[in-house]
């Protein structure tokens, strides 16, 4: 993900972000985490290895967003 120019210009290397991910051992539920991400010189988001471990990261979006529902939640509710 490349962060937009207005965010790069207004921060000192850290931007509020939300990471969307699955746990490697539980691919049926999508999780999200609010974090402050570091930007590379090229504007790409860098996530710490300790955060990435054990996760399948599907997206990182600008800002802190709340996920209201996911495909996994809908699939699980139809199986019950």
Gaussian input, Z-matrix of N, CA and C with variables (Angstrom, degrees):
# hf/3-21g

backbone

0 1
 N
 C     1     B1
 C     2     B2     1     A1
 N     3     B3     2     A2     1     D1
 C     4     B4     3     A3     2     D2
 C     5     B5     4     A4     3     D3
 N     6     B6     5     A5     4     D4
 C     7     B7     6     A6     5     D5
 C     8     B8     7     A7     6     D6
 N     9     B9     8     A8     7     D7
 C    10    B10     9     A9     8     D8
 C    11    B11    10    A10     9     D9
 N    12    B12    11    A11    10    D10
 C    13    B13    12    A12    11    D11
 C    14    B14    13    A13    12    D12
 N    15    B15    14    A14    13    D13
 C    16    B16    15    A15    14    D14
 C    17    B17    16    A16    15    D15
 N    18    B18    17    A17    16    D16
 C    19    B19    18    A18    17    D17
 C    20    B20    19    A19    18    D18
 N    21    B21    20    A20    19    D19
 C    22    B22    21    A21    20    D20
 C    23    B23    22    A22    21    D21
 N    24    B24    23    A23    22    D22
 C    25    B25    24    A24    23    D23
 C    26    B26    25    A25    24    D24
 N    27    B27    26    A26    25    D25
 C    28    B28    27    A27    26    D26
 C    29    B29    28    A28    27    D27
 N    30    B30    29    A29    28    D28
 C    31    B31    30    A30    29    D29
 C    32    B32    31    A31    30    D30
 N    33    B33    32    A32    31    D31
 C    34    B34    33    A33    32    D32
 C    35    B35    34    A34    33    D33
 N    36    B36    35    A35    34    D34
 C    37    B37    36    A36    35    D35
 C    38    B38    37    A37    36    D36
 N    39    B39    38    A38    37    D37
 C    40    B40    39    A39    38    D38
 C    41    B41    40    A40    39    D39
 N    42    B42    41    A41    40    D40
 C    43    B43    42    A42    41    D41
 C    44    B44    43    A43    42    D42
 N    45    B45    44    A44    43    D43
 C    46    B46    45    A45    44    D44
 C    47    B47    46    A46    45    D45
 N    48    B48    47    A47    46    D46
 C    49    B49    48    A48    47    D47
 C    50    B50    49    A49    48    D48
 N    51    B51    50    A50    49    D49
 C    52    B52    51    A51    50    D50
 C    53    B53    52    A52    51    D51
 N    54    B54    53    A53    52    D52
 C    55    B55    54    A54    53    D53
 C    56    B56    55    A55    54    D54
 N    57    B57    56    A56    55    D55
 C    58    B58    57    A57    56    D56
 C    59    B59    58    A58    57    D57
 N    60    B60    59    A59    58    D58
 C    61    B61    60    A60    59    D59
 C    62    B62    61    A61    60    D60
 N    63    B63    62    A62    61    D61
 C    64    B64    63    A63    62    D62
 C    65    B65    64    A64    63    D63
 N    66    B66    65    A65    64    D64
 C    67    B67    66    A66    65    D65
 C    68    B68    67    A67    66    D66
 N    69    B69    68    A68    67    D67
 C    70    B70    69    A69    68    D68
 C    71    B71    70    A70    69    D69
 N    72    B72    71    A71    70    D70
 C    73    B73    72    A72    71    D71
 C    74    B74    73    A73    72    D72
 N    75    B75    74    A74    73    D73
 C    76    B76    75    A75    74    D74
 C    77    B77    76    A76    75    D75
 N    78    B78    77    A77    76    D76
 C    79    B79    78    A78    77    D77
 C    80    B80    79    A79    78    D78
 N    81    B81    80    A80    79    D79
 C    82    B82    81    A81    80    D80
 C    83    B83    82    A82    81    D81
 N    84    B84    83    A83    82    D82
 C    85    B85    84    A84    83    D83
 C    86    B86    85    A85    84    D84
 N    87    B87    86    A86    85    D85
 C    88    B88    87    A87    86    D86
 C    89    B89    88    A88    87    D87
 N    90    B90    89    A89    88    D88
 C    91    B91    90    A90    89    D89
 C    92    B92    91    A91    90    D90
 N    93    B93    92    A92    91    D91
 C    94    B94    93    A93    92    D92
 C    95    B95    94    A94    93    D93
 N    96    B96    95    A95    94    D94
 C    97    B97    96    A96    95    D95
 C    98    B98    97    A97    96    D96
 N    99    B99    98    A98    97    D97
 C   100   B100    99    A99    98    D98
 C   101   B101   100   A100    99    D99
 N   102   B102   101   A101   100   D100
 C   103   B103   102   A102   101   D101
 C   104   B104   103   A103   102   D102
 N   105   B105   104   A104   103   D103
 C   106   B106   105   A105   104   D104
 C   107   B107   106   A106   105   D105
 N   108   B108   107   A107   106   D106
 C   109   B109   108   A108   107   D107
 C   110   B110   109   A109   108   D108
 N   111   B111   110   A110   109   D109
 C   112   B112   111   A111   110   D110
 C   113   B113   112   A112   111   D111
 N   114   B114   113   A113   112   D112
 C   115   B115   114   A114   113   D113
 C   116   B116   115   A115   114   D114
 N   117   B117   116   A116   115   D115
 C   118   B118   117   A117   116   D116
 C   119   B119   118   A118   117   D117
 N   120   B120   119   A119   118   D118
 C   121   B121   120   A120   119   D119
 C   122   B122   121   A121   120   D120
 N   123   B123   122   A122   121   D121
 C   124   B124   123   A123   122   D122
 C   125   B125   124   A124   123   D123
 N   126   B126   125   A125   124   D124
 C   127   B127   126   A126   125   D125
 C   128   B128   127   A127   126   D126
 N   129   B129   128   A128   127   D127
 C   130   B130   129   A129   128   D128
 C   131   B131   130   A130   129   D129
 N   132   B132   131   A131   130   D130
 C   133   B133   132   A132   131   D131
 C   134   B134   133   A133   132   D132
 N   135   B135   134   A134   133   D133
 C   136   B136   135   A135   134   D134
 C   137   B137   136   A136   135   D135
 N   138   B138   137   A137   136   D136
 C   139   B139   138   A138   137   D137
 C   140   B140   139   A139   138   D138
 N   141   B141   140   A140   139   D139
 C   142   B142   141   A141   140   D140
 C   143   B143   142   A142   141   D141
 N   144   B144   143   A143   142   D142
 C   145   B145   144   A144   143   D143
 C   146   B146   145   A145   144   D144
 N   147   B147   146   A146   145   D145
 C   148   B148   147   A147   146   D146
 C   149   B149   148   A148   147   D147
 N   150   B150   149   A149   148   D148
 C   151   B151   150   A150   149   D149
 C   152   B152   151   A151   150   D150
 N   153   B153   152   A152   151   D151
 C   154   B154   153   A153   152   D152
 C   155   B155   154   A154   153   D153
 N   156   B156   155   A155   154   D154
 C   157   B157   156   A156   155   D155
 C   158   B158   157   A157   156   D156
 N   159   B159   158   A158   157   D157
 C   160   B160   159   A159   158   D158
 C   161   B161   160   A160   159   D159
 N   162   B162   161   A161   160   D160
 C   163   B163   162   A162   161   D161
 C   164   B164   163   A163   162   D162
 N   165   B165   164   A164   163   D163
 C   166   B166   165   A165   164   D164
 C   167   B167   166   A166   165   D165
 N   168   B168   167   A167   166   D166
 C   169   B169   168   A168   167   D167
 C   170   B170   169   A169   168   D168
 N   171   B171   170   A170   169   D169
 C   172   B172   171   A171   170   D170
 C   173   B173   172   A172   171   D171
 N   174   B174   173   A173   172   D172
 C   175   B175   174   A174   173   D173
 C   176   B176   175   A175   174   D174
 N   177   B177   176   A176   175   D175
 C   178   B178   177   A177   176   D176
 C   179   B179   178   A178   177   D177
 N   180   B180   179   A179   178   D178
 C   181   B181   180   A180   179   D179
 C   182   B182   181   A181   180   D180
 N   183   B183   182   A182   181   D181
 C   184   B184   183   A183   182   D182
 C   185   B185   184   A184   183   D183
 N   186   B186   185   A185   184   D184
 C   187   B187   186   A186   185   D185
 C   188   B188   187   A187   186   D186
 N   189   B189   188   A188   187   D187
 C   190   B190   189   A189   188   D188
 C   191   B191   190   A190   189   D189
 N   192   B192   191   A191   190   D190
 C   193   B193   192   A192   191   D191
 C   194   B194   193   A193   192   D192
 N   195   B195   194   A194   193   D193
 C   196   B196   195   A195   194   D194
 C   197   B197   196   A196   195   D195
 N   198   B198   197   A197   196   D196
 C   199   B199   198   A198   197   D197
 C   200   B200   199   A199   198   D198
 N   201   B201   200   A200   199   D199
 C   202   B202   201   A201   200   D200
 C   203   B203   202   A202   201   D201
 N   204   B204   203   A203   202   D202
 C   205   B205   204   A204   203   D203
 C   206   B206   205   A205   204   D204
 N   207   B207   206   A206   205   D205
 C   208   B208   207   A207   206   D206
 C   209   B209   208   A208   207   D207
 N   210   B210   209   A209   208   D208
 C   211   B211   210   A210   209   D209
 C   212   B212   211   A211   210   D210
 N   213   B213   212   A212   211   D211
 C   214   B214   213   A213   212   D212
 C   215   B215   214   A214   213   D213
 N   216   B216   215   A215   214   D214
 C   217   B217   216   A216   215   D215
 C   218   B218   217   A217   216   D216
 N   219   B219   218   A218   217   D217
 C   220   B220   219   A219   218   D218
 C   221   B221   220   A220   219   D219
 N   222   B222   221   A221   220   D220
 C   223   B223   222   A222   221   D221
 C   224   B224   223   A223   222   D222
 N   225   B225   224   A224   223   D223
 C   226   B226   225   A225   224   D224
 C   227   B227   226   A226   225   D225
 N   228   B228   227   A227   226   D226
 C   229   B229   228   A228   227   D227
 C   230   B230   229   A229   228   D228
 N   231   B231   230   A230   229   D229
 C   232   B232   231   A231   230   D230
 C   233   B233   232   A232   231   D231
 N   234   B234   233   A233   232   D232
 C   235   B235   234   A234   233   D233
 C   236   B236   235   A235   234   D234
 N   237   B237   236   A236   235   D235
 C   238   B238   237   A237   236   D236
 C   239   B239   238   A238   237   D237

   B1=1.4445
   B2=1.5143
   B3=1.2881
   B4=1.4486
   B5=1.5142
   B6=1.3147
   B7=1.4562
   B8=1.5185
   B9=1.3320
   B10=1.4576
   B11=1.5200
   B12=1.3311
   B13=1.4630
   B14=1.5191
   B15=1.3220
   B16=1.4593
   B17=1.5216
   B18=1.3238
   B19=1.4582
   B20=1.5157
   B21=1.3258
   B22=1.4628
   B23=1.5215
   B24=1.3233
   B25=1.4549
   B26=1.5206
   B27=1.3350
   B28=1.4552
   B29=1.5307
   B30=1.3137
   B31=1.4610
   B32=1.5220
   B33=1.3163
   B34=1.4552
   B35=1.5268
   B36=1.3096
   B37=1.4572
   B38=1.5122
   B39=1.3158
   B40=1.4564
   B41=1.5193
   B42=1.3241
   B43=1.4601
   B44=1.5237
   B45=1.3282
   B46=1.4602
   B47=1.5204
   B48=1.3205
   B49=1.4629
   B50=1.5200
   B51=1.3199
   B52=1.4532
   B53=1.5188
   B54=1.3183
   B55=1.4572
   B56=1.5227
   B57=1.3284
   B58=1.4647
   B59=1.5206
   B60=1.3367
   B61=1.4581
   B62=1.5200
   B63=1.3167
   B64=1.4650
   B65=1.5206
   B66=1.3159
   B67=1.4583
   B68=1.5189
   B69=1.3216
   B70=1.4693
   B71=1.5178
   B72=1.3176
   B73=1.4673
   B74=1.5326
   B75=1.3435
   B76=1.4618
   B77=1.5323
   B78=1.3015
   B79=1.4616
   B80=1.5270
   B81=1.3179
   B82=1.4680
   B83=1.5217
   B84=1.3275
   B85=1.4643
   B86=1.5259
   B87=1.3134
   B88=1.4639
   B89=1.5226
   B90=1.3190
   B91=1.4584
   B92=1.5215
   B93=1.3417
   B94=1.4592
   B95=1.5252
   B96=1.3276
   B97=1.4569
   B98=1.5150
   B99=1.3373
   B100=1.4585
   B101=1.5261
   B102=1.3050
   B103=1.4549
   B104=1.5213
   B105=1.3026
   B106=1.4586
   B107=1.5165
   B108=1.3065
   B109=1.4578
   B110=1.5213
   B111=1.3071
   B112=1.4516
   B113=1.5196
   B114=1.3142
   B115=1.4552
   B116=1.5161
   B117=1.3208
   B118=1.4619
   B119=1.5214
   B120=1.3198
   B121=1.4649
   B122=1.5210
   B123=1.3276
   B124=1.4569
   B125=1.5229
   B126=1.3374
   B127=1.4533
   B128=1.5118
   B129=1.3405
   B130=1.4691
   B131=1.5196
   B132=1.3166
   B133=1.4600
   B134=1.5259
   B135=1.3231
   B136=1.4692
   B137=1.5254
   B138=1.3116
   B139=1.4597
   B140=1.5231
   B141=1.3133
   B142=1.4600
   B143=1.5234
   B144=1.3086
   B145=1.4623
   B146=1.5260
   B147=1.3189
   B148=1.4683
   B149=1.5272
   B150=1.3335
   B151=1.4572
   B152=1.5252
   B153=1.3163
   B154=1.4711
   B155=1.5224
   B156=1.3393
   B157=1.4692
   B158=1.5247
   B159=1.3269
   B160=1.4508
   B161=1.5156
   B162=1.3389
   B163=1.4613
   B164=1.5213
   B165=1.3199
   B166=1.4555
   B167=1.5230
   B168=1.3317
   B169=1.4620
   B170=1.5220
   B171=1.3294
   B172=1.4600
   B173=1.5185
   B174=1.3305
   B175=1.4615
   B176=1.5203
   B177=1.3231
   B178=1.4582
   B179=1.5220
   B180=1.3263
   B181=1.4602
   B182=1.5237
   B183=1.3316
   B184=1.4586
   B185=1.5105
   B186=1.3044
   B187=1.4558
   B188=1.5138
   B189=1.3083
   B190=1.4584
   B191=1.5216
   B192=1.3222
   B193=1.4601
   B194=1.5260
   B195=1.3074
   B196=1.4561
   B197=1.5175
   B198=1.3092
   B199=1.4594
   B200=1.5276
   B201=1.3226
   B202=1.4627
   B203=1.5216
   B204=1.3212
   B205=1.4531
   B206=1.5220
   B207=1.3224
   B208=1.4619
   B209=1.5204
   B210=1.3014
   B211=1.4580
   B212=1.5258
   B213=1.3084
   B214=1.4584
   B215=1.5195
   B216=1.3376
   B217=1.4621
   B218=1.5198
   B219=1.3217
   B220=1.4558
   B221=1.5247
   B222=1.3271
   B223=1.4685
   B224=1.5218
   B225=1.3194
   B226=1.4719
   B227=1.5185
   B228=1.3392
   B229=1.4660
   B230=1.5228
   B231=1.3531
   B232=1.4548
   B233=1.5250
   B234=1.3318
   B235=1.4577
   B236=1.5234
   B237=1.3178
   B238=1.4740
   B239=1.5049
   A1=108.56
   A2=117.45
   A3=122.13
   A4=107.72
   A5=115.99
   A6=120.83
   A7=109.18
   A8=116.58
   A9=121.38
   A10=111.81
   A11=116.81
   A12=122.60
   A13=112.74
   A14=118.84
   A15=119.41
   A16=111.87
   A17=118.20
   A18=120.28
   A19=110.17
   A20=118.12
   A21=120.48
   A22=110.72
   A23=117.59
   A24=121.14
   A25=112.04
   A26=117.75
   A27=119.81
   A28=113.50
   A29=118.93
   A30=120.71
   A31=110.61
   A32=114.04
   A33=120.16
   A34=109.22
   A35=117.77
   A36=121.40
   A37=115.09
   A38=118.71
   A39=121.00
   A40=109.75
   A41=115.77
   A42=120.76
   A43=109.39
   A44=117.28
   A45=118.29
   A46=108.94
   A47=115.86
   A48=120.51
   A49=109.25
   A50=114.54
   A51=121.33
   A52=107.58
   A53=116.34
   A54=121.66
   A55=108.16
   A56=115.94
   A57=122.29
   A58=106.96
   A59=117.10
   A60=119.22
   A61=111.97
   A62=113.75
   A63=123.38
   A64=107.06
   A65=117.33
   A66=120.94
   A67=107.36
   A68=117.35
   A69=120.63
   A70=112.67
   A71=118.10
   A72=121.20
   A73=112.83
   A74=117.57
   A75=121.28
   A76=109.23
   A77=115.93
   A78=120.46
   A79=113.21
   A80=117.81
   A81=120.14
   A82=113.06
   A83=119.08
   A84=121.27
   A85=109.93
   A86=115.35
   A87=121.88
   A88=108.89
   A89=116.37
   A90=122.91
   A91=109.31
   A92=115.51
   A93=119.71
   A94=109.31
   A95=115.07
   A96=121.07
   A97=108.83
   A98=116.13
   A99=121.17
   A100=107.37
   A101=116.13
   A102=120.18
   A103=110.24
   A104=115.78
   A105=122.47
   A106=106.18
   A107=115.67
   A108=121.55
   A109=110.21
   A110=115.29
   A111=122.29
   A112=108.72
   A113=116.83
   A114=121.33
   A115=110.43
   A116=116.26
   A117=120.55
   A118=108.06
   A119=116.52
   A120=120.83
   A121=111.18
   A122=117.24
   A123=121.62
   A124=113.86
   A125=117.45
   A126=120.73
   A127=115.16
   A128=117.85
   A129=120.42
   A130=109.52
   A131=115.12
   A132=121.40
   A133=109.64
   A134=115.96
   A135=122.07
   A136=108.37
   A137=116.09
   A138=121.41
   A139=108.87
   A140=116.41
   A141=121.80
   A142=110.64
   A143=115.87
   A144=121.49
   A145=110.39
   A146=117.37
   A147=120.27
   A148=111.04
   A149=118.03
   A150=120.46
   A151=110.54
   A152=117.63
   A153=122.13
   A154=113.26
   A155=117.48
   A156=121.44
   A157=111.44
   A158=115.85
   A159=122.22
   A160=114.80
   A161=116.67
   A162=120.69
   A163=111.37
   A164=115.67
   A165=122.81
   A166=104.71
   A167=116.55
   A168=121.31
   A169=108.47
   A170=115.61
   A171=120.28
   A172=112.59
   A173=117.95
   A174=120.50
   A175=109.91
   A176=115.31
   A177=122.48
   A178=105.61
   A179=116.27
   A180=120.56
   A181=110.28
   A182=115.37
   A183=122.01
   A184=110.84
   A185=116.93
   A186=121.10
   A187=112.84
   A188=113.60
   A189=120.13
   A190=107.86
   A191=115.11
   A192=120.97
   A193=109.00
   A194=115.46
   A195=120.95
   A196=108.63
   A197=116.54
   A198=122.52
   A199=106.81
   A200=115.83
   A201=119.85
   A202=113.05
   A203=117.19
   A204=120.43
   A205=108.47
   A206=114.63
   A207=120.28
   A208=109.90
   A209=115.03
   A210=120.54
   A211=110.69
   A212=117.84
   A213=121.53
   A214=112.28
   A215=117.30
   A216=120.80
   A217=110.84
   A218=116.69
   A219=120.14
   A220=110.70
   A221=117.10
   A222=119.54
   A223=111.29
   A224=116.22
   A225=119.86
   A226=110.78
   A227=118.53
   A228=120.20
   A229=112.15
   A230=118.50
   A231=120.13
   A232=111.86
   A233=117.09
   A234=121.11
   A235=112.19
   A236=117.49
   A237=120.74
   A238=112.01
   D1=134.09
   D2=172.86
   D3=-105.54
   D4=127.13
   D5=-177.79
   D6=-80.49
   D7=142.60
   D8=-177.18
   D9=-61.33
   D10=156.09
   D11=-176.24
   D12=-59.54
   D13=-37.53
   D14=-178.33
   D15=-64.82
   D16=-30.79
   D17=177.31
   D18=-75.89
   D19=-42.88
   D20=179.81
   D21=-59.95
   D22=-39.91
   D23=-176.42
   D24=-71.73
   D25=-24.93
   D26=-173.06
   D27=-99.89
   D28=5.40
   D29=-177.19
   D30=-126.76
   D31=163.36
   D32=177.77
   D33=-107.18
   D34=48.87
   D35=176.51
   D36=99.63
   D37=-18.15
   D38=179.14
   D39=-117.92
   D40=133.61
   D41=178.83
   D42=-126.84
   D43=143.27
   D44=174.15
   D45=-66.71
   D46=136.19
   D47=-177.28
   D48=-149.45
   D49=161.55
   D50=173.08
   D51=-124.64
   D52=126.35
   D53=177.43
   D54=-99.73
   D55=132.51
   D56=175.21
   D57=-105.64
   D58=130.57
   D59=-174.19
   D60=-155.74
   D61=161.60
   D62=170.76
   D63=-110.40
   D64=151.31
   D65=169.43
   D66=-79.92
   D67=140.03
   D68=-176.85
   D69=-56.27
   D70=-33.75
   D71=-177.28
   D72=-95.14
   D73=2.11
   D74=-178.14
   D75=-145.04
   D76=80.12
   D77=-175.06
   D78=-84.32
   D79=7.14
   D80=-178.52
   D81=-91.40
   D82=-11.04
   D83=-177.48
   D84=-127.88
   D85=130.81
   D86=177.23
   D87=-90.77
   D88=130.44
   D89=179.20
   D90=-112.00
   D91=163.48
   D92=172.94
   D93=-140.53
   D94=153.67
   D95=179.27
   D96=-139.19
   D97=132.85
   D98=173.34
   D99=-86.17
   D100=132.83
   D101=-178.35
   D102=-151.63
   D103=172.25
   D104=171.20
   D105=-111.26
   D106=113.76
   D107=-174.13
   D108=-95.71
   D109=145.97
   D110=175.40
   D111=-88.30
   D112=143.78
   D113=178.26
   D114=-103.82
   D115=140.62
   D116=173.51
   D117=-76.63
   D118=171.27
   D119=177.55
   D120=-58.93
   D121=-29.20
   D122=179.41
   D123=-85.14
   D124=-1.01
   D125=178.26
   D126=91.78
   D127=6.95
   D128=179.01
   D129=-86.23
   D130=148.53
   D131=179.96
   D132=-77.85
   D133=132.62
   D134=177.16
   D135=-112.34
   D136=125.31
   D137=177.69
   D138=-110.38
   D139=140.25
   D140=-178.79
   D141=-62.27
   D142=143.64
   D143=178.47
   D144=-58.17
   D145=-35.81
   D146=179.99
   D147=-64.81
   D148=-30.16
   D149=175.61
   D150=-76.91
   D151=-40.77
   D152=-176.10
   D153=-69.67
   D154=-29.36
   D155=-175.60
   D156=-56.29
   D157=128.00
   D158=176.01
   D159=80.01
   D160=9.04
   D161=-177.29
   D162=-124.32
   D163=151.60
   D164=169.60
   D165=-109.97
   D166=101.22
   D167=-175.86
   D168=-83.38
   D169=122.75
   D170=-176.61
   D171=-99.04
   D172=-26.89
   D173=-179.48
   D174=-163.63
   D175=152.47
   D176=169.83
   D177=-129.18
   D178=122.73
   D179=-177.40
   D180=-115.55
   D181=152.67
   D182=178.23
   D183=-66.34
   D184=136.76
   D185=175.67
   D186=84.84
   D187=169.87
   D188=177.76
   D189=-97.11
   D190=110.39
   D191=-179.50
   D192=-115.65
   D193=154.57
   D194=176.43
   D195=-108.43
   D196=129.76
   D197=178.48
   D198=-84.80
   D199=120.75
   D200=-176.83
   D201=-83.72
   D202=-39.31
   D203=173.01
   D204=-159.23
   D205=163.00
   D206=-175.98
   D207=-136.07
   D208=165.34
   D209=177.62
   D210=-59.34
   D211=-41.11
   D212=179.89
   D213=-59.42
   D214=-40.68
   D215=178.00
   D216=-63.42
   D217=-40.29
   D218=-179.57
   D219=-67.80
   D220=-40.46
   D221=179.13
   D222=-64.05
   D223=-43.30
   D224=-179.25
   D225=-65.60
   D226=-37.88
   D227=-178.24
   D228=-69.79
   D229=-27.56
   D230=179.16
   D231=-79.44
   D232=-19.01
   D233=-179.60
   D234=-85.20
   D235=-14.66
   D236=-177.90
   D237=-86.69

